[in-house]
Amino acid sequence: MPSNTGPSIDTITEGGRVTQVGGGQDADENAPPVMTFGAPIAGDVLAERYELVEHINNDSAGRLLWRGVDVVLRRPVAVVLRYPGGDSATEMLQAAVAASRVIHPNLVGVYDAIDEGERAYVVREWVDGQSLRELVAAGALDPARATAVGNAVASALAAVHATGMVHGNVHPGTIMISDDGRVVLADARTDGADSQASDLRAVGGVLYFALTGHWPHAEVPLHGATAGHGRAATPDAVRGPGGALAAPRQVRAGVPAYLDDLTMDLLDGSLPPPPSDVLAAELARLDVPVDEHLLEDSGPLRFTAETGDEPSPLAAAGGRKFTVGIASLLAVALVGLLIGIIALSRGEDGDRNPATAASPSPTTTAGEDPPDSAAAEPPKISAAKVIDPDSGDRAEVRDAEKVFDGSLDEGWETQTYRGHPDFGKIKRGMGIWLDLGEPRNVKSLQVQLSARGASARLYTGTNEHPSSSAGDNALFEEYEQSPIGPAKEDAGTTMTFDAFDADTEYQYLLVWLTELPPSDGGYKVGIQEIKVS
């Protein structure tokens, strides 16, 4: 008979090596034994296919984790079983069915979900390796490895969120590092109270834990991370006298400023998290070999709730702002110091870029209310993404953030198309979707192109849509019903759209390319910069 009170899901087996993770919430050391009278025993075959080989453990949610083998395909599997089944198994099965629809290298594969009435079970990939909790128990990870783990988790969440689903169970016990170095996320367990935002805040918790060995329970109450999560196994975060969470750099020396800032901003409930695909892209940018020193060259970045700072790729889709970290300026040359001072200064330099300079505070007279700061400042682009509904490979949906970074040196460009300059002969077109952060009155929108000969239209809409071919298709079908003014045809390298309704507020805009100029034996164009007035 298998043990009913085994260790947590991260059980150390096979010579001290953790061989499975993600079975769910850890058993509390003081929790009563889970009653499993009549539960299957080793050698049983479920659904005439899955043979139970070894009972690994139980969790406090009443589920049993078994190592098994698929006798048809002759491959090892993990079997997560509830006995008895019934209503208590419904959430487990529903989450498994939803997870099975998402295939991603950083997600544990789900093979089967079966309800037999008296018992229910989920069959999924068996992963030999070590949980993040067990890995960090031997010592906090170096910044490069912590970044790689965060990147893998964010990439997995981006795949889940692209389908409109939520994972709902991201913590060190559901993240596994396999023997070959693969990082995988297991055991989606949304109960309806979770959201994509809570998933993303959990990434901040994962980064914090990887860097410090402490879990910020109170700051980020994750599903499965409070009562019953096993605080004895996962130490709570270090806190100040007032209960404020200590930053990773305050807990451990050697944590880079950019990673410290990103982690703390993800944990800050007052800041809306960026979309998961944008967070994954930012962590991928930071996830480079240590000896290349690219992180120092790119500069430590941080998003904050302040206005007037220069946008970055993460701010582009998340509505956040990055500011140049002061710590890095101590290590760079005088030119870097001057650039940092200019970026952060609120001086009155008239040559500053109006898109990034802080607006001076309007004056008021006695008895007057201060003017609305949002109305006083010009509209700013807070997010951008490429819309490409007719492409299956999604190869051109990168670099949207470069269209409002204040620089004409880099931008986004299409691929080279052969055969015909009219997109309508090839596909419906493609373009850049813009988010102004909130509804605003707009006077004009200026698009700076890389070459003459392009044609474009401007549309508006009221809804956001997922970053996928289906989401792009739905967005374009909605937005093309609301054009703003006529098309701009071969308007040089600068197109200005100024047919906005003065009585209408706009938040979402779509710059849509319909014809491309000749280039390199085909047709293509780049959008170097977009500015809103």
MARGURO-325680 format. One record per residue: y, x, z of N, C-alpha, C in turn. Coordinates in steps of 0.05 Angstrom, whole numbers, plus 5000, padded with zeros to 4 digits. Layout:
BEGIN
YXZYXZYXZ;...
END
This chain:
BEGIN
497650175000500050005000502550185000;504450134982506850304981508550265006;510050465012511850465035514050255031;514750115053516849915051519550015061;519550255072522050355084522650635074;522150675049522550945037525451015037;526051265029528751365028530351225007;532951295004534651164985533751224956;535151104937534351124909534351414900;536051584913536151864904533952024918;531651914922529452044936528752314925;528352514942527552774933524452774932;523352814908520452804905519753044887;517153074883516153274865517253554872;516553644896517353914903520253944910;521553724921524253744929526253674907;525353594883527153534861527553234858;530053154856530552864853529652794825;528052584822526952514796527852244786;529452104801530451844790532851764806;534551604793537051514805537751254794;539551114807540650864795539150624803;537450624822536050384830537850194844;540250274852542050084863543250184889;544250004905545650064930543650204949;544650414962542850564980542250405005;539950455016539150325040540650435064;541750265080543050355105540950465124;541550685137539650795155538850605178;540650415185540150235206539149955196;538849925170538049675158535149615165;534449355169531749285175529949345151;527349385155525549435132525649195113;525449255087525349055067522548945066;522148685068519548565069518448545040;516248665035515048665008512048585010;511448395027508648315030507548225004;505248324996504048244970505148384946;506848584950508048724927505848874912;506248934887504249074871503549344882;501349444875500449714884500049894860;499850154865499350344844496850264828;497150284802494950204784495249934771;496949764783497449504771498849534744;498249354725499449364699501149104696;503649144692505448914688505748844659;505848584653506148494625504148614606;501848694617499648814601500649064587;502549204599503749434585504649654604;505949584626507249774643505549834668;504350054670502550134692504250264714;503950164739505450274761503850524771;505350744772504050994780504751084808;507251074816508151164842510551004852;510350894876512550754889514450964900;516950964889518851164898520251084923;521350844924522750744948523750454944;524950354965526250094965529250134969;530849934963533649944970534449704987;536849714998537649505017538149245003;538149234977538448984962535848844958;533648964967531048844965529448914940;530349114926528949194901527149434906;524949454891523049674893523249844868;523350104871523350284849520650414846;519550394822516950514816517250694792;515650914793515251074769512750964755;513050914729510750794714510450924688;508650814672508150914645507750674626;508950684603508550494582505950564568;503850404573501150474562501050444532;502950294520502950264491504250504478;506650584487508050804475507451064489;505951054511505251294526507751464534;509651334546511951474556512551384584;513751564601514351494628516651284629;516551114648518750914651519350874681;521650764686522350684713522150374714;520950274735520649984739522149904764;524249744761525749644784524849354788;523549294811522149044815523148894839;523248634836523848454859521448284864;520648264889518448094897519147964924;519447704925519047514902521447524884;521147384860523347374841525147134847;525246944828526846714833529846764830;531446614845534346634842535446914849;534147044868535147314876534947514854;533247464834532947654812534747594788;536147374788537647284765539747494757;541347584777543447774771542348034760;540148124772538848374763538048354733;536748134726535748094699538048064679;540147914687542347864669543848134664;544248294685545548554681543848734663;541248724666539448894650539548804620;539548544616539648444588542248534575;544448504590547048584578547048884573;545949044592546049334589544249424565;542149274559540349354538541749344511;543949204509545349184483547149414477;547549594497549349814493547650074492;547750214470546250464466548350694466;547950874485549851094487548451334501;548951574493547551804505548051844535;550251724545550851754573550151504589;548551324578547551094591544551094592;543351034615540451014617539550784600;537450824583536450624565534950404580;535350154574533949924585531949824564;529349814572527349744552526449454554;526349334578525149074581526248944607;526248684607527048524631525348274631;523648244652521648034652521747884679;521747614677521647444701518947294700;517247354720514647224721514547004742;516946934752517046734773516646844801;514246934808513747044834514747334836;515347454813516547724814518147764788;520047934789521747994766522148294765;522348414742522648704740524148784715;525449014717526849134695525449404689;524949444664523649704655525749864640;526150104649528250274637527350564635;529050714623528551004618528151144645;526151324645525651494668527051764662;528751844681530252094677529552294699;528452524691527952734709530552894714;531352914738533853064744534753024772;537353014776538553014802540952824802;541152664823543452494825545952654832;548252544825550752684831551052724861;550152534877550352564906548652804915;546152824905544453044914545553314903;546653304879547753554868550153654885;551853474893554253554908553553614937;551353514946550553574974550153874978;549554024956549354314958551954454955;554054304950556754424947558354284926;560954254930562754114910562554264884;562954114862562854234835565354384828;565154584811567554714801569054524783;571654564779573254374764572154314736;571154524722570154474695567754294695;565954324714563554154714564353874723;566153854743567053584751568353434728;569953584712571153454689569053354669;566953524665564853444646563453194656;562953174682561652934693563452694689;565952724696567852494692568052414663;568052604645568152544617565752384608;563352464617560952314610560952034620;561851994645561851724657563951554643;566351664637568351514623567451434595;566051614582564951564555562951334556;561251334576559251124579560650854584;562750854601564250614607565750514582;566750694565568050614541566150464523;563650544521561650404505561050124517;560950114544560449854557562849664553;565249774558567649604556568249514528;567349664508567849584480566449334473;564349264488562949014484564048784500;566148844517567248644534565948624561;563948794566562448774591563648964612;562648944636563449114659560949234670;561049484680558749614692558549524721;560649564737560749444764559249604785;558149834779556549974799556750284795;559150384792559550664787560050814814;558150984822558451144846556551374844;556651574862554951804859551951754859;551151514869548251454869547251344842;549051264824548251154798548851344775;549651594782550251794762548152014765;546852084743544752284744545152504725;544652744734544752984716541853064711;540953034686538153084680537653384679;535053454677534353744677535553894654;536053754632537153884608540253864608;541453774630544353774632545653514624;544253324614545353064606546252904630;548652794629549652624650549452334641;548052174658547551894650548351704673;549251464665550051264684547951034683;547050944706544950744707545850504723;544150294721544250064740546749904740;547549794717549849604717549149364735;551049294752550449074771552948904776;554248814756556648654760555948384773;557548294791557048034804559247834799;560947894779563047714772565747794785;565647944807568148024820569148284810;567448424794568248684783569848654758;571248864750572948864726572749134713;573749154689573949414676575749594691;577849484703579749654719578249774743;576549624756575049734779573149944770;571949914746570250124735571850384732;574250364722575950604717576850734743;577550564763578250684788575850834800;573450734794571050864804570851144792;571751184768571751454756573451644773;575651544783577351704801575751774826;574151584837572551644860570451854854;569251834830567252024821568452304819;570752334807572152584805572752694833;573752524850574452614878571952714892;569752564889567252644902566252904891;566252934865565253184852566853424861;569453384864571253614871571253684901;570753484918571053524947568453474963;566553324952564253254967564653014986;566952884983567652655000568052414982;567452174992567651924976569951764987;571951694971574351544981573751244984;572051175003571250895007573550705011;575250765031577350585038579350545016;579850765001581850744979580850594955;578250624950577050494926574550344935;574650094943572349944952570549864929;568750044921567049994898564749814906;563649674886561249514890559049694898;557749634921555549794930556550044944;559150064950560150314962561250274989;560850035001561849985028559449955046;559149725060556949695078554249725063;552549895074549949935062549950155041;552250275036552350485016551250745027;551150775052550151025064552251225069;554151165086556351345091555351605104;553151595118552151835131551352035109;550451935086549552115064551952195047;554052035047556452095031558852095049;559952325057562152335076564652195065;566052055084568551925076570652145070;572652055055574752245047576452335071;577652565067579552665087582152515086;583152435109585552275110587652395130;590152325125592252415142592552235166;594452285184594852125208595251835202;596551765180597051485173594851365157;592751505153590551405136590751455107;592851605099593251655070591151855061;590151805037588051975026589152255019;587752465028588552735021587752794993;589552924978588952994950586753214950;585253234928583153434926584153714931;586553774922587654044927588254104956;588653884971589053925000586453965015;584253875003581653905015580354165008;580754244983579354484973581154644955;581154904959582755084942581555114915;583355154895582355214868582254974850;582954734859582954494842585554504825;585354504799587754514782589554274786;592054314782594054094786593453854768;592753914742592353694723590053514732;587953634743585653474751586153334778;587653464795588453344820590153094815;592153124797593952904791592452664778;590752734759589252524745587452364764;586152514782584352384802585952194820;588152294831589652134850590951894836;591751924811592951694797590951484791;588451554785586351364781585751214807;586051344829585551214855587851054866;590151084853592650944862592550654852;592250464871592050184863594650074852;596850214856599450114845599850184816;598150354805598350434777596050304760;596750154739594550044723593050264709;590350254709588850474696588950444666;588550664652588550654622585950534613;585750454587583250364576581150594578;578650514580576550714584576350904561;576750814536576551004513578751214514;581151134524583351324526582751524549;581751424571581051604593578951804584;576951704569574851874560575952094541;577852014524579052204505580652414521;582052334542583652524557581852714572;579652614584577752794598576352974578;575852874554574553044533576453264525;579053204525581053414518581053634540;580653544565580653734587577953874590;575853754579573153864582572654084562;573654324567573354544550572254784565;570954984552569955214567572155354582;571455444606573455564624574755804611;573155964596574156214586576156174563;576355924553578255884531581155834541;581355774567583955734580585755524566;584455334553585955134539587354934558;586254914582587454724600590254824609;590455084614593055194622595055174599;594055224574595855214551596954934546;595254734550596054454544597854344566;597854474590599554384611598254184629;598654194655597653994673599253734669;597753514668599053264662598553064684;600452874687600152664707601452414698;600252184703601651934698602651824724;605051704724606251604748607551334741;608651204761609950954757612850984750;613851224747616651264741617251224711;619751184705620551164677622051404668;622351434642623951654632622451904627;619851914631618252154626616952144599;616152374589614952384563612152284562;611452124542608752014540606752224531;604152164538601952334530599752164519;597452274510595352104500594451904519;594151964545593251764564595351544568;597851624569599951424572600051244547;599151354524599451204499597950944500;595550934512594050684512593950554540;594650694560594350594587596950484599;599150514585601650424596602650604618;601550844621602451024641604151244629;605351394647607051614638605951874650;605952084634605252344644607752504648;607852674668610052854672608953134675;610453324667609553604668609353684697;607053794705606453864733608054114740;609354104764610954324773609254574778;606754534788605154764796604654954773;604254844748603655024726606055204718;608455104724610855254715611155524729;609755544753609855804767608456024752;606555934733604956134720605656184691;607756054681608456084653611056234651;611756304627614156464621616656304625;618956444622621556314627621956074608;620956104583621255884563619855634573;617455664584616055434594617455314618;618655484635620155384657622555214648;623955314628626255164618625454904606;623154904591622254654580621554454601;620254554623619554374645621954254658;624054434662626554334674627854124657;627854164631629153974613627653714614;624953724614623253484614623653314639;624053454662624253314687627053254696;628953394684631753364692632953094685;634753014701636252764694639152834688;639553074678642253164671643353014647;645753074639647152924619647353084592;645153204584645053354559644953154536;647053144520647252954499645352994477;644053234475642153294453639353214460;638853104483636153034491635052814473;632452814469631152604453631552334467;632852144454633351884467630851734475;628551804462626051664468624851754494;625651994503624452104528626552154550;629152144543631152194563631451954582;632152004607632651794625635351664620;635451404620637951274615639751294640;642351334637644151354660644251084674;644651084700644850834715647450694708;647250434701649650284695651250244721;653850234718655650194741656049894746;656549834771657049554778659649544794;660849314795663249274811662549104835;664249094854663748944879663248654872;661248544885660648264881658848204857;658248404841656448364818653648454824;651648314813648948404816648448624796;646848824804646149034786644748924761;645349024737644048924713641048984714;639548814700636648854697636049114684;634649294698634049564688632449544662;630649354660628949324636630649254612;632749084617634448994595636349224587;637049394606638949604601637749834584;635149874588633850094574632749994547;632750174526631750094500628650064502;627549904485624549874485623250134480;620950184493619450424489616550354483;615350504466612550474459610950584482;609250414495607550514517604650554509;603850454486601150484477600950454447;599050584435598650564406595650604400;594650474380591950524371591750464341;589850594328589450554299587750304295;588550144276587049894269585849944241;583149924240581749984215579349794213;579749534206577649334207575449374187;575949514165573949524143572449784143;572549944164571150194165568950184185;566650274178564350284196564150534212;565250764201564851014215566951074236;569150924236571350944256572451234256;572451364233573251644232576251684233;577751474228580651504226582151384250;580751324271582051174293583051364315;583351624309584251814329587251884325;588452004345591152124343593351914342;592851664350594951464349597251544367;596651684389598751754408600851944396;600152074374602052264362604352134347;604151864343606251734328608651664346;608451714372610851664389611051884411;610352124403610552344422613152494420;615052394404617652524402617752764384;615552824370615453054352614652974324;616053084304615253044276613253244266;612553434282610753644274607953544270;607053354287604353244286604552944285;602652824272602452534270599652444264;599352194257596752094249596752064219;594552114206594352084177591751954169;591751824146589351704135587651924123;585151854117583552024100584552014071;583452184055584152184026582351984012;583551783999582151573985582251633955;580051583942579851633913579851363898;580851373874580551143856583050973852;584350903874586650713871588450733895;591150743890593050763913593250503929;592650273916592850013929590549973948;591049963974588949923993587349673987;588649473976587349223970585049253950;585049473935582849523916580549663931;581049763954579049913969578349763995;580349694011580049534035582749404041;582749244061585249084066587549254075;587049504082589149674092588449774120;590249914132589949994160592650064171;592850094197595450144208595450214237;597750204249598150284277599150044293;597549974314598349764333599949884355;602149754363603949854383604249654406;604349764430604849594454607449704467;609349524470611949604482611849574513;609549504524609249494553609849224564;611849084553612648824562614248694539;614548424539616148304518619048394519;620148474496622848584494624148484468;626848464469628348424445628348684429;627948664403627848894385629848864363;631349064357633249064335632049174310;630649404312629449524289627149704297;625449764277623249954281623250144257;623250404263623350604243620750764241;619750784217617250934213617751174196;617151414206617551664192614851744179;614751764153612251824138612252114129;609852204121609552484113610252514083;610452294068610952314039612052054029;613352074006614451833992612151683978;612751433971610851283954609051093969;609351063995607650874010608950604012;607350404016608250134021607050034047;608549874061607649774088608849514094;607649374113608649124124608649144155;610248974167610348964196609548684205;607648674225606748424236607148424266;606848184278606848164307604647964315;603847984340601847804351602147784381;600447624393600747574422598347674438;596247784425593847854439593048144434;591748264454590348514450587448454442;586248654429583448624421581948884425;579348874429577849124434578049324411;577749584418577849794398575049824385;574549654365572049654350572649534323;570749554305571149424279571549124281;569948994298570248704302572948644315;573648804335576248764349578548804330;578449014313580549064294580748834274;578448734265578448514246579848264258;579148204283580347974297583348014300;584148254307586948314310588548274284;587448384262588948364237589048074228;586847924231586947644222588947484238;589347554264591447414279594247504271;594647764269597347864265598347814237;596647804217597647764189598847484185;598447314205599647044204602647054212;603447284223606247294234607647544223;608347554197609747784187612647794196;613748034198616548064205618048184181;619348004166620848084143619048154119;620248244097618648314073617348584075;615548634056614248894055616249114047;615749354056617449584049615849744028;616949774004615549913983617050163974;615750393976616850643968619650683978;619950654005622550674018623150964026;622251154011622551434018620651504040;621351714056619651794078620351654104;622451484103623251334126623351034119;621850874134621950584131623150464155;625050284151626350144173625849844171;624549734190624149444192626149324211;627849144201630049044217630348744215;628148604208628348304206627348164231;627848284254626948164279628747924286;627647724299629147494308630547574334;633147544335634647624359633947454383;632847214379632147044402629247064410;627847234398624947264403624447534417;622647534436621747784449619047864438;618748124433616248234421615048434440;612448424443611048634457609048784439;607648644422605648764405606548764375;606448994362607249014335605049164319;604849114293602849244277604149344251;604249604248605249734224602849764205;602949624182600549594165601049724138;599549934132599750074106598249924085;599649874062598349724040598049894015;599550104012599350273989599850563997;598350753985598551033993599651203970;601151413976602151593955599951793946;600151903922598252103913598352353930;595952473935595852723951593152853948;593053103941590553263940588453133922;589253043899587352923881586552643888;587752523908587052253916589652123927;589251963948591551813959591351813990;593451894003593551884032596451914041;596951854067599551884079599251924109;601252044121601352074150603651934161;603351824185605551704201606251914222;608552044219609352254237610552154263;612151934261613451844285614351554281;614251394302615251114302617251084325;619550974319621650934340622550644340;622950534363623850254366626650254378;628350084367631050064378631349774389;
END
